[in-house]
Amino acid sequence: MNQLKQVHAHTLRNGIDFTKLLIARLVEIPNILYAQKLFDKIPEPTVFLYNKLIQAYSRLGRYHQCLSLYIKMCLQGCSPNANSFTFLFASCANLSTPYQGQMLHTHFVKSGFEFDVYALTALVDMYAKLGLLKLARKQFDEMKIRDVPTWNSLIAGYARCGDTERALELFSAMPSRNVISWTAMISGYSQNGRYENALAMFLHMEKEKGVRPNEVTIASVLPACANLGALEVGQRIESYARANGYFNNLFVCNALLEMYARCGEIDTAIRVFDEIDNRRNLCSWNTMIMGLAAHGKCNEALGLFHQMLREGTAPDDVTFVGAILACTHGGMIERGPELFKSMERKFSITPRLEHYGCMVDLLGRTGELHKAYDLILSMPMKPDSVVWGTLLGACSFYGNVELAEKAAESLFDLEPWNPGNYVILSNIYAKAGQWDGVAKLRKLMKGSQVTKAAGYSFIEEGGQIHKFIVEDRSHRRSEEIYALLDEATTRMKLQGKTSDLDFVIEKL
C-alpha cells in the first residue's frame, strides 16, 4: 500500500498519468475507498475502470454501489460492454431485485451483446437465483452456445426451488459435467429433504473419473449422512476431508459435527467440537447443544449453553430450542420455564412455535397435562400438528382421555390423512376400557378411507443405504437374505438361545 501511495505521489509531482494502473492495483488489495477517490477525479473514466470498480464492489458484497456506478456510466455517455453486464447481472441476483434485473436485461439486448456466452450465463444465473425459472429457461433455450457454467446455473436454480426432477433432467442431458454440476444436484436433494437421492448421487459421483468432491460437496452430503444414519459413509468422507485439507472449512466441520451427533456418536461429536476450538460459530454451539440434549446429556448441554454465553456468543432461537430440549429430557420442570421466559426478557428473542412445542413436551412428560393444554391455548400463533401430537402422546402415557380427545380433534382437522393419530387415540380408549370409543374410531377411519401406511427401515451395509419394509422382496438378493434369516431362526429355535446371532452377523 505504501508503494502505491509513493507511485501516486510521483505521478502528481511529475504529471504522469498512472491512474489506470493504480486503480487496478488498489481494487486487488483491496482498498476500495482509495480507488474510488482516484476514480472520482477522472473527468471521463473508461469502461475498463468502471468495470474494475463494479467487479470490486461485487466481490465485497456491495451490490448497490455496482448499480450506482452503472447509472453514472450511462449518464456520462460511457457505453458498457459485455463484461459490465456480466458483473451487473450478478449484483442484481444477490440483491433480489427482479425489476432492476429485467431493466438491465433490456439494456443488454439493446447494446447488442446477446451473443456473449459469459454475459448470457450470468443472465441465466440471475434469473435462476431470483426464482424466475421460466425466464431463466427461456434464455437458456435461446442460447446457441452453452458452457458447463450455463448448465450449472439452471440446474442449481431448479434444485434451489425444489424442482429436483427438472434439475436431474438437465443434469442427465449435460454433454460434460464438473464438480459444481454434481454438487448442485447433491445440495439440491439434501436441502429438499431427499437424503437418499443426495447420498446416491454422491456415491455415483465417487465412481466418476476426473471428478473429485470439494468442500462444498462434502458440506452438502454430510447432512444426508446425518439424516440417514449413514455413519460408515460419513466416516469415510471425514477421512477424505482431512486428507485434502477441507477440515479447515468451518461449514465442513459443522456438517461433520452434526453427522456424528445425529448418528449417535456423541463422544466423537464432542471430539470434533473440541477440535474446532476458537473457530466455532453459533452453528457449532447450537449443533453440539442440540446433540447433547438429544442424547440425554442434559447437564452437559446446559453447561455448554452457559459456556457459550460466557465466551460472548449471543444465542439465537435455535440455541433455546436445544436448551429447552435439554430441560425436557432431563425433567427440569423449573429450569425449562425459566429459560423460556428469559428468551424475550434477557435476549429479545420472540419464542417461536418450536419453543412452545418444547414447553408442551416438557410439561407433558412431567404429567402437567392441563398446564400443557393451557399453554397451547395461550399461544400467539396457531398450534401445528407437532404441538397437538406432543400433547396426544403425553395423554397416551398418562391415560388422560379427556385431553386426548381434544388434541385428537385438532389433529383430525390438521392432518385427516394421518392414521397414527387415530391409532394413538384408539389405544388410549382401549387402555381406559372405552370400547365404544375404539369402535367409533374404526368406523370413522373406514368412512374416511384412512389406511395405516407401512413403516420402513434403513440399514447401512458396504457403504450403501438400503430401505425396506416388512416382508420386502424388492432387493435383488432377497432370496439369499430370507434363506439366511430362516436358517438363523431355525438354529435359535432348536437350541433355545440367541447365541447363533453371531453366526448371522459373520455371514452377512
C-alpha positions in Angstrom: 0.0 0.0 0.0 2.9 2.4 0.8 4.4 1.6 -2.5 1.2 2.6 -4.3 1.0 5.8 -2.4 4.5 6.6 -3.4 3.7 5.9 -7.1 0.6 8.2 -6.7 2.8 11.0 -5.2 5.3 10.5 -8.0 2.6 10.9 -10.7 1.3 14.0 -9.1 4.7 15.6 -8.9 5.7 14.7 -12.5 2.4 15.0 -14.3 2.4 11.3 -15.3 -0.9 9.5 -15.6 -0.7 6.1 -13.8 -4.3 6.3 -12.6 -5.5 3.3 -14.5 -2.7 1.1 -13.1 -3.2 2.5 -9.6 -7.0 1.8 -9.5 -6.4 -1.7 -10.9 -3.9 -2.5 -8.2 -5.9 -0.8 -5.4 -9.0 -2.9 -6.1 -6.9 -6.1 -5.9 -5.6 -5.2 -2.4 -8.5 -4.2 -1.8 -8.5 -0.6 -0.9 -11.8 0.4 -2.5 -12.1 3.7 -0.7 -8.8 5.0 -2.1 -9.6 3.6 -5.6 -13.0 5.3 -5.6 -11.4 8.7 -4.6 -8.9 8.4 -7.5 -11.7 7.3 -9.9 -13.9 10.3 -8.9 -11.1 12.7 -10.0 -11.1 11.3 -13.6 -13.2 13.6 -15.9 -14.1 10.7 -18.3 -13.4 7.3 -16.9 -13.1 4.4 -19.4 -15.3 1.4 -19.4 -12.3 -0.6 -18.2 -12.1 1.4 -14.9 -15.9 1.3 -14.4 -15.7 -2.5 -14.7 -12.8 -2.7 -12.3 -14.8 -0.8 -9.6 -18.0 -2.7 -10.3 -16.2 -6.0 -10.0 -14.5 -4.9 -6.8 -17.8 -3.8 -5.2 -19.4 -7.0 -6.3 -16.7 -9.1 -4.6 -17.2 -7.2 -1.4 -21.0 -7.7 -1.5 -21.7 -4.0 -2.0 -24.1 -4.6 -4.8 -26.0 -1.3 -4.6 -22.7 0.6 -5.5 -22.4 -1.6 -8.6 -25.8 -0.4 -9.9 -25.0 3.2 -8.9 -21.8 3.0 -11.0 -23.8 1.6 -13.9 -26.2 4.6 -13.7 -23.3 7.0 -13.5 -21.7 5.3 -16.5 -24.8 5.7 -18.6 -25.3 9.3 -17.6 -21.7 10.1 -18.6 -22.1 8.6 -22.0 -19.7 5.7 -21.4 -21.1 2.6 -23.2 -21.0 -0.6 -21.1 -19.5 -3.7 -22.6 -20.4 -7.4 -22.1 -18.2 -7.6 -19.0 -20.1 -4.8 -17.4 -23.4 -6.7 -17.8 -21.8 -9.9 -16.5 -20.9 -8.2 -13.2 -24.2 -6.3 -13.0 -26.3 -9.4 -13.5 -24.5 -11.0 -10.6 -25.2 -7.9 -8.5 -29.0 -8.0 -9.2 -29.1 -11.7 -8.4 -27.6 -11.1 -5.0 -29.9 -8.0 -4.3 -33.0 -10.0 -5.2 -34.3 -7.1 -7.4 -36.3 -8.6 -10.3 -37.3 -5.2 -11.7 -33.8 -3.9 -11.9 -32.6 -7.2 -13.3 -35.2 -7.1 -16.1 -34.3 -3.5 -16.8 -30.6 -4.4 -17.2 -31.6 -7.3 -19.5 -33.4 -4.8 -21.8 -30.3 -2.5 -21.9 -28.1 -5.6 -22.5 -30.2 -6.6 -25.6 -30.2 -3.0 -26.9 -26.4 -2.9 -26.5 -26.0 -5.9 -28.9 -24.2 -8.2 -26.5 -26.8 -11.0 -26.6 -24.3 -13.5 -28.1 -21.7 -13.2 -25.4 -21.7 -16.6 -23.6 -20.3 -15.3 -20.3 -22.8 -12.5 -20.1 -25.7 -14.8 -21.1 -24.6 -17.3 -18.5 -24.7 -14.5 -15.8 -28.2 -13.6 -17.1 -29.4 -17.2 -16.7 -27.9 -17.4 -13.3 -29.5 -14.1 -12.3 -33.0 -15.2 -13.3 -32.4 -18.6 -11.6 -31.3 -17.0 -8.3 -34.3 -14.6 -8.4 -36.6 -17.6 -8.7 -37.7 -16.6 -12.2 -37.1 -20.0 -13.7 -39.3 -19.6 -16.7 -37.2 -16.6 -17.8 -34.0 -18.4 -17.0 -35.1 -21.4 -19.0 -36.1 -19.2 -21.9 -32.7 -17.6 -22.0 -31.0 -21.0 -21.7 -33.1 -22.5 -24.6 -32.3 -19.5 -26.8 -28.5 -19.7 -26.3 -26.7 -21.2 -29.4 -23.6 -21.9 -27.3 -23.7 -23.1 -23.7 -20.8 -24.0 -21.5 -20.8 -26.0 -18.3 -21.4 -23.0 -16.0 -24.6 -22.2 -18.1 -26.0 -25.7 -17.4 -24.9 -25.5 -13.7 -26.7 -22.2 -13.2 -30.1 -23.5 -14.3 -29.6 -26.9 -12.6 -28.8 -25.0 -9.3 -31.9 -22.8 -9.8 -34.3 -25.7 -10.3 -32.7 -27.6 -7.3 -32.9 -24.5 -5.1 -36.6 -24.1 -5.8 -37.3 -27.8 -5.1 -37.8 -28.9 -8.7 -35.2 -31.7 -8.5 -36.9 -33.6 -11.3 -36.2 -30.9 -13.9 -32.7 -30.4 -12.3 -32.0 -34.1 -12.8 -33.4 -34.0 -16.4 -30.9 -31.2 -17.3 -28.1 -32.9 -15.4 -28.6 -36.1 -17.3 -28.6 -34.2 -20.6 -25.3 -32.3 -20.0 -22.6 -33.1 -22.6 -20.0 -32.8 -19.8 -20.1 -32.2 -16.1 -17.8 -30.8 -13.4 -17.7 -31.0 -9.6 -20.1 -28.0 -9.4 -22.7 -29.9 -11.5 -22.6 -32.8 -9.2 -22.6 -30.6 -6.1 -25.6 -28.7 -7.3 -27.6 -31.9 -7.5 -26.3 -33.2 -4.2 -27.1 -29.9 -2.4 -30.5 -29.6 -4.1 -31.5 -33.1 -2.9 -30.2 -32.5 0.6 -31.8 -29.1 1.0 -35.2 -30.5 -0.1 -35.1 -33.4 2.3 -34.4 -36.0 -0.4 -31.4 -37.5 1.5 -31.4 -40.9 -0.2 -31.1 -39.2 -3.6 -28.4 -36.9 -2.2 -26.3 -39.8 -0.9 -26.9 -41.9 -4.0 -25.7 -39.0 -6.2 -22.6 -38.6 -4.1 -21.8 -42.3 -4.3 -22.3 -42.2 -8.1 -20.0 -39.1 -8.3 -17.2 -41.0 -6.5 -17.2 -43.5 -9.3 -16.8 -40.9 -12.0 -13.3 -40.4 -13.4 -11.7 -36.9 -13.2 -14.3 -35.5 -10.7 -13.3 -35.1 -7.0 -15.6 -33.7 -4.3 -14.7 -30.3 -3.0 -15.5 -28.7 0.4 -19.0 -27.6 -0.8 -19.8 -31.2 -1.9 -18.7 -32.5 1.4 -20.7 -29.9 3.4 -23.7 -30.8 1.2 -23.6 -34.6 1.5 -22.9 -34.9 5.2 -26.4 -33.7 6.2 -27.7 -36.6 4.1 -25.5 -39.0 6.0 -26.7 -37.4 9.3 -30.4 -37.9 8.4 -30.0 -41.4 7.0 -27.7 -42.6 9.8 -25.0 -43.4 7.2 -22.2 -43.5 9.7 -19.8 -45.6 7.6 -20.0 -43.3 4.6 -19.7 -40.2 6.9 -16.5 -41.6 8.5 -15.1 -42.2 5.0 -16.0 -38.7 4.0 -14.2 -37.3 7.1 -11.0 -39.2 6.2 -11.2 -37.7 2.7 -11.9 -34.2 4.0 -9.0 -34.3 6.4 -6.6 -35.7 3.8 -7.5 -32.9 1.4 -7.4 -30.0 3.9 -11.2 -29.4 3.9 -11.4 -29.7 7.7 -10.2 -26.1 7.7 -13.6 -25.1 6.3 -16.0 -24.4 9.1 -19.0 -25.5 7.1 -17.4 -28.9 6.7 -16.6 -29.0 10.4 -20.1 -28.1 11.4 -21.7 -30.6 9.0 -19.4 -33.4 10.3 -20.3 -32.4 13.9 -24.0 -32.7 13.1 -23.4 -36.0 11.3 -21.8 -37.6 14.4 -24.4 -36.2 16.8 -27.3 -37.4 14.7 -25.7 -40.9 14.1 -25.4 -41.5 17.9 -21.6 -41.0 18.1 -21.9 -38.2 20.6 -18.4 -38.7 22.0 -16.9 -38.4 18.6 -19.1 -35.2 18.1 -17.6 -33.8 21.3 -14.1 -34.6 19.9 -14.8 -32.7 16.7 -16.4 -29.8 18.6 -13.2 -29.5 20.8 -11.0 -29.7 17.7 -12.9 -26.7 16.1 -12.0 -24.8 19.3 -11.8 -21.0 18.7 -13.1 -21.3 15.1 -16.6 -22.2 16.5 -19.5 -20.1 15.3 -23.1 -20.1 16.5 -24.0 -23.1 14.3 -21.2 -25.1 16.1 -22.5 -24.3 19.5 -26.2 -25.0 18.5 -25.3 -28.3 16.9 -23.4 -29.5 20.0 -26.1 -28.3 22.5 -28.8 -30.0 20.5 -26.8 -33.2 20.1 -26.1 -33.4 23.9 -29.7 -32.7 24.7 -31.0 -35.4 22.3 -28.6 -37.9 23.8 -29.9 -37.2 27.3 -26.7 -35.4 28.4 -28.9 -32.6 29.8 -26.5 -31.1 32.3 -23.7 -31.1 29.8 -26.0 -29.3 27.2 -26.9 -26.6 29.7 -23.3 -26.3 30.8 -22.3 -25.7 27.2 -25.1 -23.1 26.8 -23.7 -21.1 29.8 -20.1 -21.5 28.5 -21.3 -20.1 25.2 -22.7 -17.1 26.9 -19.5 -16.6 29.0 -17.4 -16.7 25.8 -19.5 -13.9 24.3 -21.5 -15.7 21.7 -25.1 -14.4 21.6 -27.7 -17.2 21.4 -30.5 -17.3 18.8 -33.9 -19.0 18.7 -32.2 -22.4 17.7 -30.0 -22.2 20.8 -33.1 -22.1 23.0 -34.7 -25.0 21.3 -31.7 -27.1 22.3 -31.5 -25.7 25.8 -35.2 -26.2 26.5 -35.0 -29.7 24.9 -32.3 -30.5 27.4 -34.6 -29.5 30.2 -37.3 -31.6 28.6 -35.2 -34.8 28.5 -33.9 -34.1 32.0 -37.3 -33.5 33.5 -36.2 -30.0 34.7 -39.7 -28.6 35.3 -38.4 -25.4 36.9 -35.4 -24.7 34.7 -37.2 -25.1 31.4 -39.8 -22.4 32.0 -37.1 -20.1 33.3 -35.2 -20.4 30.1 -38.4 -20.0 28.1 -39.2 -16.7 29.9 -35.6 -15.4 29.6 -35.8 -15.5 25.8 -37.7 -12.3 25.5 -36.8 -10.7 28.8 -33.0 -11.1 28.6 -32.2 -11.8 24.9 -35.1 -10.1 23.0 -35.8 -13.3 21.2 -39.5 -13.9 20.5 -40.5 -17.5 21.2 -41.5 -19.4 18.0 -43.7 -22.4 17.5 -40.8 -24.8 18.2 -40.2 -23.3 21.6 -43.8 -23.7 22.6 -43.7 -27.3 21.3 -40.7 -28.0 23.6 -42.5 -26.5 26.5 -45.6 -28.6 25.8 -43.4 -31.6 25.6 -41.7 -30.7 29.0 -45.0 -30.2 30.8 -46.5 -33.3 29.1 -43.6 -35.6 30.1 -43.8 -34.5 33.7 -47.5 -35.1 33.9 -48.6 -31.4 33.9 -51.1 -32.1 31.1 -53.6 -29.3 31.9 -50.8 -26.8 32.1 -49.6 -28.0 28.7 -53.1 -27.7 27.3 -53.5 -24.2 28.8 -50.1 -23.2 27.2 -51.3 -24.4 23.8 -54.5 -22.3 24.1 -52.4 -19.2 25.1 -50.0 -19.5 22.1 -49.8 -16.3 20.0 -49.7 -18.5 16.8 -51.9 -21.4 15.6 -50.6 -24.7 17.1 -49.5 -27.2 14.4 -49.8 -30.9 14.3 -46.5 -31.4 16.2 -47.7 -29.4 19.2 -51.0 -31.3 19.3 -49.3 -34.6 18.6 -46.9 -34.0 21.5 -49.9 -33.4 23.9 -51.7 -36.5 22.5 -48.5 -38.6 23.1 -48.4 -37.4 26.7 -52.1 -38.2 27.2 -51.4 -41.7 25.9 -48.6 -42.1 28.5 -50.8 -40.8 31.4 -54.1 -42.2 30.2 -55.9 -38.8 30.1 -58.9 -39.5 27.8 -60.5 -36.0 28.1 -57.4 -34.1 26.8 -56.6 -36.8 24.4 -59.9 -36.3 22.6 -59.3 -32.5 22.4 -55.8 -33.0 21.0 -57.0 -35.7 18.5 -59.9 -33.5 17.4 -57.5 -30.8 16.3 -55.2 -33.3 14.7 -58.0 -34.8 12.7 -58.6 -31.3 11.2 -54.9 -30.6 10.6 -54.0 -33.9 9.1 -57.0 -36.1 8.4 -54.8 -38.4 6.3 -52.6 -39.4 9.2 -53.6 -42.8 10.6 -51.2 -42.6 13.5 -53.5 -40.1 15.4 -56.4 -42.5 15.1 -54.3 -45.4 16.3 -53.0 -43.5 19.4 -56.5 -42.3 20.4 -57.8 -45.8 19.9 -55.1 -47.2 22.1 -56.0 -44.6 24.8 -59.7 -45.7 24.6 -58.7 -49.4 24.8 -56.4 -48.8 27.8 -59.3 -47.0 29.6 -61.7 -49.8 28.7 -63.8 -47.5 26.5 -64.5 -50.0 23.7 -67.3 -47.9 22.2 -64.7 -45.2 21.5 -62.5 -47.8 19.8 -65.4 -48.9 17.6 -66.3 -45.4 16.7 -62.8 -44.6 15.6 -62.6 -47.7 13.5 -65.8 -46.7 11.8 -64.5 -43.2 11.3 -61.3 -44.4 9.7 -63.1 -46.7 7.4 -65.6 -44.0 6.4 -62.7 -41.5 5.7 -60.7 -44.2 3.9 -57.7 -43.7 6.2 -55.3 -46.6 6.0 -52.3 -47.3 8.0 -49.1 -46.9 5.9 -46.4 -49.5 6.3 -43.3 -48.3 8.2 -39.9 -48.8 6.7 -36.3 -49.1 7.9 -32.9 -48.2 6.7 -29.8 -50.3 7.0 -26.2 -49.4 6.0 -24.1 -52.1 4.5 -20.9 -51.8 2.5 -21.2 -48.1 2.2 -24.7 -48.4 0.8 -28.1 -47.4 2.4 -30.9 -50.0 1.9 -34.5 -49.2 2.6 -37.0 -52.0 3.3 -40.4 -52.7 4.8 -41.9 -55.9 6.4 -41.7 -58.9 4.1 -40.0 -56.7 1.5 -38.7 -58.7 -1.5 -37.6 -55.8 -3.8 -33.9 -56.3 -3.0 -32.0 -58.2 -5.8 -30.5 -60.6 -3.1 -33.8 -61.0 -1.2 -33.8 -64.8 -1.7 -30.3 -65.1 0.0 -31.3 -62.7 2.8 -34.5 -64.7 3.7 -32.7 -68.0 3.4 -30.1 -66.8 5.9 -32.8 -65.4 8.2 -34.7 -68.7 8.1 -31.5 -70.6 8.9 -30.8 -68.3 11.8 -34.4 -68.7 13.1 -34.3 -72.5 12.9 -31.0 -72.7 14.8 -32.3 -70.5 17.6 -35.5 -72.5 17.9 -33.6 -75.7 18.1 -31.1 -74.5 20.7 -33.5 -72.2 22.6 -31.0 -69.4 22.7 -29.8 -66.5 20.6 -26.0 -67.0 20.6 -26.1 -68.0 16.9 -26.8 -64.4 16.1 -23.0 -64.1 15.9 -23.2 -66.6 13.1 -25.7 -64.5 11.2 -23.6 -61.3 11.6 -20.4 -63.2 10.5 -22.1 -64.5 7.3 -23.6 -61.1 6.5 
